Amino acid sequence: MKNDVIKNSLEHFKSVLEDQLKRVERLKENPDWTDYSAIKPIIIGVIGGDGIGPYIADEAKRALEFLLKEDISNGKVEMRTIEGLTIEKRAEVKKAIPDDVLAEIKKCHLCLKGPTTTPKKGDKWPNIESANVAMRKELDLFANIRPVRVLSEGIDWTFFRENTEDLYALGNRGLDATEDLAFDFKVITTPGSERIIRAAFDFAKANGKKKVTAVTKANVVKTTDGKFLNVFYEIAKEYPGIEADDWYIDIMTAKLIDTKRRTQFEVFVLPNLYGDILTDEAAEFQGGVGTAGSANVGKQYAMFEAIHGSAPRMVDEGRAKYADPSSMLRASAMMLKHMGHTEKGERLDMALDICGNYEKKYTLTGRSDGATGREYVDYVMETIQRDDLKQRWEELSKTGQPA
């Protein structure tokens, strides 16, 4: 019995190891970044996903069509709707991303994606991988970038979360060695760490940031987190004008709520799991995960999404039209900046700050006592067109006072 367990476990680990060794070799190929200015048309795919996803994705698409009206009309941008990334279809074909859906996604340069359901052990769905994790791996979207900005409180953070490694990379390849013993696998590579850490430092340098902070648990998880931290300090030597420091994930969660310390942080770089945890905490400062967008960026493709779940209960209870589209709008702003429309992206961000944090002409409650997503997006688009938008945003962001 014991020998069989060891033999079966070694065979399982051998398969995992072989796949990861092949992956490391692919990482070393290091292709060039996509130049969006050289592409016509830039194809943007809009993926509804599950639950409230199609509702908030449609509203974000409407805002993008409004902001990109001229580029769409002159053929510089093409918008496409991609169907089929639902838990029902994924369960039917037993794949995280159905082949036909993945083929359509790969025809696009950029994607805006609604939330998708990830099955957990014991529920009614088969053990398929997270669609997000699969998409990040299939398109090599290694950088998960999440900004959090509340200027009235001195908060202006940007998180660079590694997207394709750590515990999530092999989340569906764990091993039940016996009824009493289970393993999951954490993987960190040198080239995978180098590219996310360099992306964080390049962002800091390009945006006038003075400090980059690594977050690990390298005092306990010595081999994998230790590798990530060692690579961090090696790359930091190439950026002498930027301060580099590191914190452990447990104390970092505390320092984000330390009013004296938190204003000293600017750019964070983290392995996958710690980044997921810390960015959800950080999002609470600007109104919760329902207000936070996320970029998933690789050298060839980029995908932008909400960071929250699919909220199937809202659909079951007939409340989907009241879902908050702010997260998808924040993701849309990040997409606009990524594709070169920096001013449009900034105007969308400023309008969202004013509408969601200050003036609050409409309140989103998720129920019939609040605004619908459509009413809120109409309000945001009206605000974008204000002649005094930047001036009003600057006034409000300094004082934190509503109109």
Residue pairs with C-beta under 8 A, 6 or more apart in sequence:
5 177
5 178
8 177
9 175
9 177
9 183
12 175
13 175
16 170
16 173
16 185
20 187
20 189
23 189
24 189
24 191
27 189
27 191
27 192
27 195
28 191
30 191
30 195
31 299
31 300
32 299
33 299
34 109
34 299
34 300
34 301
34 302
36 42
36 109
36 338
36 339
36 340
37 340
39 109
40 75
40 76
41 75
41 76
41 77
41 78
42 76
42 77
42 78
42 109
42 110
42 339
43 77
43 78
43 80
43 107
43 108
43 109
43 110
44 64
44 77
44 78
44 79
44 80
44 108
44 109
44 110
44 111
44 112
44 335
45 80
45 81
45 82
45 104
45 105
45 107
45 108
45 110
45 111
45 112
46 57
46 58
46 60
46 61
46 79
46 80
46 81
46 82
46 111
46 112
46 113
47 53
47 57
47 82
47 85
47 105
47 111
47 112
47 113
47 114
48 54
48 57
48 58
48 81
48 82
48 83
48 85
48 86
48 114
49 57
49 85
49 86
49 113
49 114
49 115
49 116
49 131
49 310
50 85
50 86
50 87
50 114
50 115
50 116
50 117
50 310
50 312
51 115
51 117
51 309
51 310
51 311
51 312
51 314
51 315
51 320
52 114
52 115
52 310
52 311
52 314
52 315
52 320
52 323
53 113
53 114
53 115
53 116
53 306
53 310
54 114
55 320
55 321
55 323
55 325
55 373
56 114
56 306
56 323
56 324
56 325
56 327
56 328
56 373
57 112
57 113
57 114
57 328
59 325
59 328
59 329
59 373
59 374
59 376
59 377
60 112
60 325
60 328
60 329
60 331
60 332
60 377
61 79
61 81
61 112
62 377
63 329
63 332
63 348
63 377
63 380
63 381
64 79
64 112
64 332
64 335
64 336
65 72
65 79
66 381
66 384
67 332
67 336
67 341
67 344
67 347
67 348
67 384
68 77
68 79
68 336
68 341
68 344
71 77
72 78
72 79
80 104
80 107
80 108
82 101
82 104
82 105
82 108
82 111
83 101
84 98
84 100
84 101
85 97
85 98
85 101
85 113
85 116
85 131
86 116
87 116
87 117
87 119
87 125
87 310
89 98
89 101
90 96
90 97
90 98
90 128
90 131
91 119
91 125
91 126
91 128
93 99
94 126
94 128
95 128
96 128
96 129
96 130
96 131
96 133
96 134
96 135
97 105
97 131
97 134
97 135
97 138
102 138
105 111
105 135
105 139
106 139
106 301
108 301
109 301
109 302
109 339
110 301
110 302
110 303
110 304
110 335
110 338
110 339
111 301
111 302
111 303
111 304
112 303
112 304
112 305
112 328
112 331
112 332
112 335
113 135
113 303
113 304
113 305
114 305
114 306
114 310
114 328
115 305
115 306
115 308
115 309
115 310
115 311
116 130
116 131
116 132
116 310
117 125
117 309
117 310
117 312
118 130
118 131
118 132
119 125
119 126
119 127
119 128
121 127
127 172
128 172
129 171
129 172
130 168
130 171
132 296
132 305
133 168
133 169
133 171
135 141
135 296
135 303
136 142
136 144
136 163
136 164
136 296
136 303
137 164
137 169
139 298
139 300
139 301
139 303
140 164
140 298
140 299
140 300
140 301
141 163
141 164
141 296
141 297
141 298
141 301
141 302
141 303
142 162
142 163
142 164
142 192
142 195
142 196
142 297
142 298
143 160
143 161
143 162
143 163
143 195
143 196
143 199
143 295
143 296
143 297
143 298
144 159
144 160
144 161
144 162
144 163
144 272
144 275
144 294
144 295
144 296
144 297
145 158
145 159
145 160
145 161
145 203
145 294
145 295
145 296
145 297
145 334
146 158
146 159
146 161
146 275
146 279
146 282
146 283
146 292
146 293
146 294
146 295
146 307
147 157
147 158
147 159
147 334
148 155
148 156
148 157
148 158
148 159
148 279
148 282
148 283
148 285
148 286
148 292
149 155
149 156
149 157
149 286
149 349
149 353
150 285
150 286
150 357
151 397
151 398
152 396
152 397
152 398
152 399
152 400
153 259
153 263
153 285
153 400
154 262
154 263
155 262
155 263
155 285
155 286
156 266
157 265
157 266
157 267
157 268
157 282
158 203
158 207
158 209
158 266
158 267
158 268
159 267
159 268
159 269
159 270
159 275
159 278
159 279
159 282
160 196
160 197
160 199
160 200
160 203
160 267
160 268
160 269
160 270
160 275
161 196
161 269
161 270
161 271
161 272
161 274
161 275
161 276
161 279
162 192
162 193
162 196
162 228
162 269
162 270
162 271
162 272
162 275
163 196
163 272
163 296
164 192
164 272
165 187
165 188
165 189
165 192
165 193
165 271
165 272
166 186
166 187
166 188
166 224
166 271
166 272
166 273
167 184
167 185
167 186
167 272
167 273
168 272
168 273
168 276
169 187
169 272
170 184
170 185
170 186
170 187
171 184
173 185
174 182
174 183
174 184
174 185
175 182
175 183
175 184
176 182
177 183
186 221
186 224
187 224
188 224
188 225
188 227
188 228
188 271
189 227
190 227
190 231
193 227
193 228
193 231
193 232
194 231
194 235
196 269
197 214
197 228
197 231
197 232
197 235
197 269
198 235
199 297
200 212
200 267
200 268
200 269
201 212
201 235
201 236
201 238
201 239
201 242
203 209
203 267
204 210
204 211
204 212
204 239
204 242
204 266
204 267
205 239
205 241
205 242
209 242
209 266
209 267
210 241
210 242
210 243
210 266
211 242
211 243
211 244
211 245
211 264
211 265
211 266
211 267
212 236
212 239
212 242
212 243
212 244
212 266
212 267
212 268
212 269
213 244
213 245
213 246
213 247
213 265
213 266
213 267
213 268
213 269
214 228
214 229
214 232
214 244
214 245
214 246
214 247
214 268
214 269
214 270
215 246
215 247
215 248
215 249
215 252
215 268
215 269
215 270
215 274
215 275
215 278
216 225
216 226
216 228
216 229
216 246
216 248
216 249
216 270
216 271
216 274
217 225
217 248
217 249
217 250
217 274
218 225
218 226
218 228
218 229
218 246
218 248
219 248
224 271
225 271
228 271
229 246
232 244
232 246
232 269
233 244
233 246
236 242
236 244
247 255
249 270
249 274
249 277
249 278
252 274
252 278
253 277
253 278
253 281
255 261
255 262
255 265
256 262
256 265
256 278
256 281
256 282
256 285
268 275
268 278
270 278
279 292
279 294
279 307
280 289
280 307
283 289
283 291
283 292
283 307
286 292
286 357
287 326
287 356
287 357
289 307
289 308
289 327
290 306
290 308
290 324
290 326
290 327
291 324
291 326
291 327
291 330
291 352
291 356
292 306
292 307
292 308
292 327
292 330
293 304
293 305
293 306
293 307
293 327
293 328
293 329
293 330
293 331
293 332
293 333
293 334
294 304
294 305
294 306
294 307
294 331
294 334
295 302
295 303
295 304
295 331
295 334
295 335
295 338
296 302
296 303
296 304
296 305
297 338
302 335
302 338
304 331
304 332
304 334
304 335
304 338
305 328
305 331
306 327
306 328
306 331
307 327
308 327
311 323
314 320
314 322
314 323
314 366
319 366
319 367
319 368
321 372
321 373
321 374
322 364
322 365
322 366
322 367
322 368
322 370
322 371
322 372
322 373
323 366
323 373
324 364
324 366
324 373
324 376
325 373
325 376
325 377
326 352
326 356
326 364
326 376
329 348
329 352
329 377
329 380
330 349
330 352
332 348
333 345
333 346
333 348
333 349
333 352
334 345
335 345
336 342
336 344
336 345
336 348
337 345
337 346
347 384
347 389
348 380
348 384
350 389
350 390
350 393
351 380
351 381
351 383
351 384
351 389
352 380
353 393
353 396
353 397
354 383
354 389
354 392
354 393
354 396
355 361
355 362
355 376
355 379
355 380
355 383
357 396
358 396
358 401
358 402
358 403
359 383
359 402
359 403
360 402
361 379
362 370
362 371
362 375
362 376
362 379
363 370
363 371
364 370
364 371
364 373
364 376
371 379
383 389
386 392
396 402
396 403
